[in-house]
Amino acid sequence: MAKESKIADATTADLGFLRTELHTGLTLARLALNADRKDKTDRNRMNARKAYDAVLRFAPRTMLTQDEAKEIKSRLSELKSDLQTLGEDL
């Protein structure tokens, strides 16, 4: 039973990580889209891309319910669209 509890805790932490990365990535991408200086745009775009890449790397090994997977996929799609608008080749 302790093993099941550890797995559940890990899954909850993994989901939290994915949500946090997506929230951060979307925030940074939107800051980049609205920045008035190229250096701010570039910095925020690059960091948003790092968040996108982290989600792509960790999501496949995270046990998600159907609803959680749908949520992650939807937000990842939003982030991808913002990054493409910023000129990222995805």
C-alpha positions as CSV (number, residue, x, y, z in Angstrom):
1,M,0.0,0.0,0.0
2,A,2.9,2.4,0.7
3,K,4.1,1.8,-2.9
4,E,0.8,2.8,-4.3
5,S,0.8,6.0,-2.2
6,K,4.2,6.9,-3.5
7,I,3.1,6.4,-7.1
8,A,0.0,8.5,-6.5
9,D,2.2,11.3,-5.0
10,A,4.6,11.1,-7.9
11,T,1.8,11.3,-10.4
12,T,0.3,14.3,-8.6
13,A,3.7,16.0,-8.5
14,D,4.3,15.2,-12.2
15,L,0.9,16.7,-13.2
16,G,1.7,19.8,-11.1
17,F,5.0,20.1,-12.9
18,L,3.4,19.9,-16.3
19,R,0.7,22.5,-15.3
20,T,3.3,24.8,-13.9
21,E,5.5,24.6,-17.0
22,L,2.5,25.2,-19.3
23,H,1.4,28.2,-17.2
24,T,4.9,29.6,-17.2
25,G,5.4,29.0,-20.9
26,L,2.1,30.6,-21.8
27,T,2.8,33.6,-19.6
28,L,6.3,34.1,-21.1
29,A,5.0,33.6,-24.7
30,R,2.3,36.2,-24.2
31,L,4.9,38.6,-22.6
32,A,7.0,38.1,-25.7
33,L,4.1,38.8,-28.0
34,N,3.4,42.1,-26.3
35,A,7.0,43.2,-25.6
36,D,8.2,46.5,-27.1
37,R,11.9,45.6,-27.2
38,K,13.5,42.8,-29.2
39,D,15.7,41.7,-26.3
40,K,12.6,41.1,-24.1
41,T,10.8,39.3,-26.9
42,D,13.7,37.0,-27.6
43,R,14.4,36.3,-23.9
44,N,10.8,35.5,-23.2
45,R,10.3,33.5,-26.4
46,M,13.4,31.3,-25.6
47,N,12.2,30.7,-22.0
48,A,8.7,29.8,-23.3
49,R,10.3,27.4,-25.7
50,K,12.2,25.7,-22.8
51,A,8.9,25.2,-21.0
52,Y,7.3,23.8,-24.1
53,D,10.2,21.4,-24.6
54,A,10.1,20.3,-20.9
55,V,6.4,19.4,-21.3
56,L,7.1,17.4,-24.4
57,R,9.9,15.6,-22.6
58,F,8.0,14.7,-19.4
59,A,4.4,14.4,-20.5
60,P,4.8,10.9,-22.1
61,R,6.0,9.3,-18.9
62,T,3.4,10.9,-16.7
63,M,0.3,8.8,-15.9
64,L,-2.7,11.1,-16.6
65,T,-6.4,10.5,-16.6
66,Q,-8.2,11.3,-19.9
67,D,-9.4,14.6,-18.6
68,E,-5.9,15.6,-17.5
69,A,-4.4,14.5,-20.8
70,K,-6.9,16.5,-22.7
71,E,-6.1,19.6,-20.5
72,I,-2.4,19.2,-21.0
73,K,-2.8,18.7,-24.8
74,S,-5.0,21.7,-25.1
75,R,-2.7,24.0,-23.2
76,L,0.3,22.6,-25.0
77,S,-1.4,23.4,-28.3
78,E,-2.0,27.0,-27.1
79,L,1.7,27.4,-26.3
80,K,2.7,25.9,-29.6
81,S,0.5,28.3,-31.4
82,D,2.0,31.3,-29.5
83,L,5.5,30.1,-30.1
84,Q,4.8,29.7,-33.9
85,T,3.5,33.2,-33.9
86,L,6.8,34.3,-32.4
87,G,8.7,32.5,-35.2
88,E,9.6,29.3,-33.5
89,D,9.9,26.3,-35.9
90,L,7.9,23.5,-34.2
